[in-house]
Amino acid sequence: MINAVILAGENNDSRLKDYSPNKALLEINGKYMIEYILDVLEEIEDIEKIVVVGPEDLLNNLVKGKLEKIIPCTDSLVKNAVNGMNYFSEEKMILILSCDIPMITPEAIKDFLAQTAKVSADFYYPIISKEANDKKYPGVKRTYVKLKDGTFTGGNIILVNPATIKKVVHKTEEFLENRKKPLKLAAALGWNFVIKLILGKLTVAELEKRVSELLGIKPIAIFSDFPEIGTDVDKPSDFSLARKVLGSKIY
């Protein structure tokens, strides 16, 4: 069994702030965005308990069977994740999800968890090929990284070992703070690594190894065939796509 943390910070810089004061409460076809995620998690037997990290005053009306608590959020994504993990003991793995993936399905998460069960690691991260994404959501723009193995976008869920991840969280926060400072980021990663990345010569295995060296954890990339894991809603065009896709589902 595992537990789950949904990150639902206020997203004040969101391009959807005119639609909702909090992205989690963006209404899609008469239902809050976060409710789609909660409903999917309710269907997965391996998930025991759920907490949401976000503004209590806005989210306290959420009621779902496995949802135990709304934890107040900060302005730091990393701190919010840690605060969510701290609610649980460190004995079980924790699935961390963003609040803006309403098209996620039980099958997508079950496939991800089934693959993680085959290999031991501290941090599991899904990657989705451009081909898979273009096939399911043609014309939808995502951020991709070209690697020797292919061209991939990242997912919006991770599975972590809380006992290990908490010990290196300060390194993770520092890395995220430098993500928009190329020189500092390159210095941390190594220029040879950065040049290979720019040229598309890096492999997934090399990326895993470098992250392991930098953070002192064992990361594993999970190849997912489910684009909905990486298709978040953070701009009006994504909102339109979600309404179309979710409007065609039968409940």
C-alpha positions, 0 to 999 in steps of 0.5 A: 500500500502507498499514500498520496499527496496532491499539491494544490498551491494557490498558483498566483502566476497561473495563466488561468487565474482569471478563471479561478483563484486556485487552479485546483478549483478550476471548474471543468464541466461542472466539476472541480479539477482536483475532484477528477484526480481524487476520483481516480485515486479512489479507484486504485486499491494500492492507495490507502490515504490521501492528503491535499496541500493547499489553501484550507479556506478554499479546499475544506469542502472537498469530501472524498473517502480516502482524503484525510486532511487539507494541509496549509500550503506555502509559496514553495513547491518543495516545502509543500511536498515535504509538508504533505509527506510529513503527514505520513510515516516514512514506512510507505512509498508516497505518490505525489501528484500535481492538481492540474492533471484532470485527464489522468486515468486509473489505468495510467497510474496503475501502469506507472505503479506496476512498472515501479514495482519491478525495480528498486529506487528512491525516486520514480519519474514518468516520461512520455514520448512525443510520438505517444503524446502527438498520437493522443493529443495532436497539436497540443504543445508540451515542453520536450527534451531530445535525448539519444533514446528519443524525445520526451516530456515529463509527467506530473506524478512521482513516486518517492521513498520519503525516508530518503527524499527528505534527507536531500530535499535541500539539494532539490530546492537549490536545484529548482531555484537555479533552473532559470540560471543557466550558468549556475545550473551548468556549473552544477551539472557539469559543462560536458553534461550540458553540451551533450544534453543540448546536442541530444546525445544524452541517454536516459541512463546517463541522466539517471546517473547524474541525478544520482551523483548530485542528490545521492539517491537512486532515480528511475525514469519510467517510460509511460504510454499514457500522455494524460500523465504529462498533459497538465492544464496551465493555460486556456488552450489546455482548459479547452482540451480538458473540457473537450476530453472530459466532456466526452467521458461517460460516468 
